[in-house]
């Protein structure tokens, strides 16, 4: 297996890195302190054709492969988790799901403007009493002739105040439990929709996260994604994509921790020498280096399965679990290396530590992924084919798009 980046991947990585160093890093500390989500970053990413990286050009995207999307997420999170999260939600959870499950009419109406970055997409699954336990959803969608009436609430929704389109999951038949969940494309402009940001977050303060409310919101039947009762399968396939981008972003966080720690190790001296000369400090740096490369290999493995259109739930789960754990450990060690200064916002590592906690929780907690991996090993869990084939990326076909 060749682990070298292609010329195109290397070009994309450099473009995003330059963008992060110029447009995000000089301002992120202020945005984080103010709890400010800088919307112009999304607009600039759209101008760079980075809001639909792995969506075919036929649908407004760039037609690149899934590991190129991983590189974009890695470099964005090297700047801050907030902006990787925006791409994860918009591209991974929403657009890639529309690409897999949407009708041609839905793709033309919603996917094309999202892939171009003209519209922003988000994902509405989590509720106050339904996180890992998806079957505990309380949101309902009642059919009325040619439409559905949605009532309920979603929480911890990224881009809640800025997204134009939302994939919303609701019960159409509670008696069927998770087989009675359906998926809908909801527009912000629809009467009965409202949102509210959550304040006081530990981390990702420069991101927009909050709640969605549906009060007798009427959505036309043609806005149902898939068929009635497909919602659970759609949500799980979406999470395979979202978790992939989260894992890729975690690699970027490890890299940021390593870069800042190496820089500080060369500046700070104790006992007459640079602290990088101390073996216990070297041990922490070595852990970061190993964690970065192991995480990236797991991400690229999952990405290659995606490129081939093969089921990758198991591999993506492992990548998400391990990469996020390594990122959390790297951020903790980075603060330790910085000593008392690591506890101050004079240096970015305290922000890295705060930001690193959320990915260990969302899109499948560490504990959920641990159980998943154990059940695969024990043979209790088997990947079943979805009713819709996974969209594959074929280099020969993709080359004809340009």
Residue pairs with C-beta under 8 A, 6 or more apart in sequence:
3 297
3 300
5 13
5 71
8 64
8 68
9 67
9 68
9 71
12 53
12 64
12 68
12 71
12 72
13 71
13 74
13 75
15 48
16 48
16 50
16 71
16 72
16 75
16 76
17 75
17 78
19 44
19 45
19 48
20 75
20 76
20 78
20 79
21 79
23 41
23 44
24 41
24 76
24 79
24 80
24 83
25 79
27 38
28 79
28 80
28 206
28 348
28 351
29 345
29 348
29 351
30 36
31 37
31 38
31 80
31 82
31 205
31 206
32 80
32 205
32 206
32 351
33 205
33 345
35 199
35 201
35 205
35 206
36 206
37 82
37 161
37 162
37 206
37 207
37 208
38 206
39 162
41 83
41 86
42 51
42 86
42 90
42 117
42 120
42 162
43 117
45 51
45 83
45 86
45 87
45 117
46 116
46 117
46 118
47 117
49 62
49 117
50 62
50 72
50 87
50 117
51 87
51 90
51 91
51 95
51 114
51 115
51 116
51 117
52 59
52 60
52 61
52 62
52 91
52 95
52 114
52 115
52 116
52 117
53 61
53 62
53 64
53 68
53 69
53 72
53 91
54 61
54 62
54 63
54 64
54 65
54 66
54 68
54 69
54 91
54 96
54 393
55 61
55 62
55 63
55 91
55 95
55 96
55 99
55 111
55 115
56 63
56 99
56 398
56 401
57 63
57 401
57 402
58 401
59 99
59 107
59 111
59 112
59 115
60 111
60 112
60 113
60 114
60 115
60 116
61 95
61 115
61 116
63 398
63 401
63 402
64 393
64 398
65 303
65 307
65 393
65 395
65 398
66 244
66 303
66 304
66 306
66 307
66 393
67 299
67 300
67 303
67 304
67 307
69 91
69 92
69 244
69 245
69 248
69 303
70 244
70 245
70 247
70 248
70 251
70 299
70 300
70 303
71 248
72 87
73 84
73 87
73 88
73 245
73 246
73 248
73 249
73 252
74 248
74 249
74 251
74 252
74 255
74 296
75 252
76 83
76 84
76 87
76 249
76 252
77 83
77 84
77 248
77 249
77 250
77 251
77 252
77 253
77 256
78 252
78 253
78 255
78 256
78 259
79 252
79 256
80 204
80 206
80 351
80 355
81 203
81 204
81 207
81 249
81 253
81 355
81 356
81 358
81 359
82 204
82 205
82 206
82 207
82 355
83 206
83 207
84 245
84 249
84 252
85 158
85 204
85 207
85 249
86 120
86 158
86 159
86 207
87 245
88 158
88 242
88 245
88 246
88 249
89 121
89 122
89 123
89 158
89 159
89 163
89 242
90 114
90 120
90 121
90 122
90 159
90 163
91 245
92 238
92 241
92 242
92 244
92 245
92 246
93 121
93 122
93 123
93 167
93 238
93 239
93 241
93 242
94 114
94 121
94 122
94 123
94 165
94 166
94 167
94 238
95 111
95 114
95 115
95 121
96 238
96 241
96 391
97 123
97 167
97 225
97 234
97 237
97 238
97 241
98 106
98 107
98 110
98 111
98 114
98 121
98 167
98 185
98 225
99 107
99 111
99 391
100 237
100 388
100 390
100 391
101 183
101 225
101 226
101 230
101 234
101 237
101 388
102 110
102 111
102 225
105 222
106 185
106 222
106 223
106 225
110 119
110 121
110 165
110 185
113 119
114 120
114 121
114 165
119 164
119 165
120 159
120 162
120 163
120 164
120 165
121 163
121 164
121 165
121 166
121 167
122 157
122 158
122 159
122 160
122 163
122 165
122 166
122 167
123 157
123 158
123 166
123 167
123 238
123 242
124 154
124 157
124 166
124 167
124 168
124 169
124 186
124 212
125 134
125 154
125 169
125 235
126 154
126 155
126 156
126 157
127 136
127 137
127 138
127 139
127 152
127 153
127 154
127 155
128 153
128 155
129 136
129 138
130 136
130 137
130 138
132 364
132 365
132 368
134 169
134 178
134 181
134 232
134 235
135 177
135 178
135 181
135 232
137 152
137 169
137 170
137 171
137 181
138 152
138 153
138 171
139 150
139 151
139 152
139 153
139 154
139 168
139 169
139 170
139 171
139 214
140 150
140 151
140 152
140 170
140 171
140 172
140 174
141 148
141 149
141 150
141 170
141 171
141 172
141 182
141 184
141 219
142 148
142 149
142 151
142 172
143 172
143 221
144 218
146 220
146 221
147 218
147 219
147 220
147 221
148 170
148 172
148 184
148 218
148 219
148 221
148 224
149 216
149 217
149 218
150 168
150 170
150 184
150 186
150 192
150 214
150 216
150 217
150 218
150 219
151 214
151 215
151 216
151 217
152 170
152 214
153 211
153 212
153 213
153 214
154 168
154 211
154 212
155 198
155 210
155 211
155 212
156 198
156 209
156 210
156 211
156 362
157 166
157 195
157 209
157 210
157 211
157 212
158 207
158 208
158 209
159 208
160 195
160 196
160 197
160 208
160 209
160 210
160 211
160 212
161 195
161 196
161 197
161 208
161 210
162 208
163 188
164 187
164 188
165 185
165 186
165 187
165 188
166 185
166 186
166 187
166 188
166 212
167 183
167 184
167 185
167 186
167 225
167 234
167 238
168 183
168 184
168 185
168 186
168 212
168 214
169 181
169 182
169 183
169 184
169 231
169 234
169 235
170 181
170 182
170 184
170 231
171 180
171 181
171 182
172 180
172 181
172 182
172 228
172 229
172 231
173 179
173 180
173 228
173 229
174 180
176 229
178 232
179 229
179 232
180 229
181 229
181 231
181 232
181 235
182 224
182 226
182 227
182 228
182 229
182 230
182 231
183 224
183 225
183 226
183 230
183 231
183 234
183 235
184 219
184 223
184 224
184 225
185 219
185 223
185 224
185 225
186 193
186 214
186 217
186 219
186 223
187 193
188 195
190 217
190 218
190 219
191 217
191 218
192 214
192 215
192 216
192 217
192 218
193 212
193 213
193 214
193 217
194 212
194 213
194 215
195 210
195 211
195 212
195 213
196 210
196 211
196 213
197 208
197 209
197 210
198 209
198 210
198 211
201 209
202 354
202 357
202 358
203 351
203 353
203 354
203 355
203 356
203 357
203 358
204 354
204 355
204 358
205 354
225 234
226 233
226 234
226 387
226 388
230 387
233 386
233 387
236 313
237 386
237 388
237 390
239 363
239 364
240 312
240 313
240 316
241 306
242 363
243 316
243 317
243 319
243 320
243 363
243 364
244 299
244 302
244 303
244 306
244 312
244 316
244 319
244 320
246 320
246 323
246 324
246 359
246 362
246 363
247 295
247 298
247 299
247 302
247 316
247 319
247 320
247 322
247 323
247 324
248 299
248 303
248 323
249 359
250 295
250 320
250 323
250 324
250 326
250 327
250 356
250 359
251 292
251 295
251 296
251 299
251 323
251 327
253 327
253 330
253 331
253 352
253 355
253 356
254 288
254 291
254 292
254 295
254 323
254 326
254 327
254 330
255 292
256 348
256 352
257 288
257 327
257 330
257 331
257 333
257 334
257 349
257 352
258 285
258 288
258 289
258 292
258 330
258 334
260 334
260 347
260 348
260 349
260 352
261 284
261 285
261 288
261 333
261 334
261 337
261 338
261 349
262 276
262 285
264 275
264 337
264 338
264 341
264 347
265 274
265 275
265 276
265 281
265 285
265 337
266 274
266 276
267 274
268 274
268 275
268 339
269 275
270 278
275 281
275 337
276 282
276 285
281 337
284 333
284 336
284 337
285 337
287 329
287 330
287 333
288 330
288 333
288 334
291 326
291 327
291 329
291 330
292 326
292 330
294 322
294 326
295 319
295 322
295 323
295 326
295 327
298 315
298 318
298 319
298 322
298 323
299 319
299 323
301 315
301 319
302 312
302 315
302 316
302 318
302 319
305 311
305 312
305 315
306 312
306 390
306 392
306 393
307 392
307 393
308 392
309 389
309 390
309 391
309 392
309 393
310 390
310 392
311 383
311 385
311 386
311 390
312 390
313 383
314 372
314 373
314 376
314 383
317 364
317 369
317 372
317 373
318 369
318 373
320 363
320 364
320 369
321 364
321 366
321 369
321 370
321 373
324 356
324 359
324 360
324 366
325 360
325 366
327 356
327 359
328 356
328 357
328 359
328 360
330 352
330 356
331 349
331 352
331 353
331 355
331 356
332 353
332 356
334 342
334 349
334 352
334 353
335 342
335 343
335 349
335 350
335 352
335 353
336 342
337 349
338 347
338 349
341 347
342 349
342 350
343 350
344 350
345 351
360 366
364 372
372 381
375 381
